[in-house]
Amino acid sequence: VDDKVRFTSGAGARCPAAEATVSAIADTEAQSDLWSLEEFLACGFVRSALHPVVLNLSVAKSSPIDIEGIFFAKLSTAAPG
C-alpha cells in the first residue's frame, strides 16, 4: 500500500516540503505507530520536526526501543489502479 504522509505541527500548520510517499500497512487498532528514524529522514523529513517526548517502550523479549521523538501526520491513500 502506498500512502502519502503529510506532516503537520501540533498547531496544524503545514511544514514546508514535508510530504512523502511511503509503503505502509494500516493498523486501524493502533493508537500510535513506530517508524525508524532512518526511514523518516530518508523520506525527506528532518529531525527538528520531531517533538521531544519521554517514553520507554519494550517489545518482544523485553528489548528496549529508543524513541527519538514524535510527529503528527495526516494519512491519506487512494485505491490502486
Residue pairs with C-beta under 8 A, 6 or more apart in sequence:
1 23
1 24
1 25
1 26
1 77
2 21
2 22
2 23
2 24
2 77
3 21
3 22
3 23
3 24
3 26
3 75
3 76
3 77
4 19
4 20
4 21
4 75
4 76
4 77
5 19
5 20
5 21
5 22
5 24
5 43
5 73
5 74
5 75
6 14
6 18
6 19
6 73
6 74
6 76
7 14
7 15
7 18
7 19
7 45
7 49
7 71
7 72
7 73
8 14
8 15
8 72
8 73
8 74
9 15
9 72
10 51
10 72
15 49
17 44
18 44
18 45
18 49
19 44
20 43
20 44
20 45
22 39
22 43
24 75
26 75
26 77
27 33
32 70
34 57
34 65
37 47
37 68
40 71
41 47
45 71
47 68
47 69
49 71
50 68
50 69
50 70
50 71
51 69
51 70
51 71
52 69
53 67
53 69
53 70
55 67
56 64
56 67
57 64
57 65
57 67
58 64
58 65
59 65
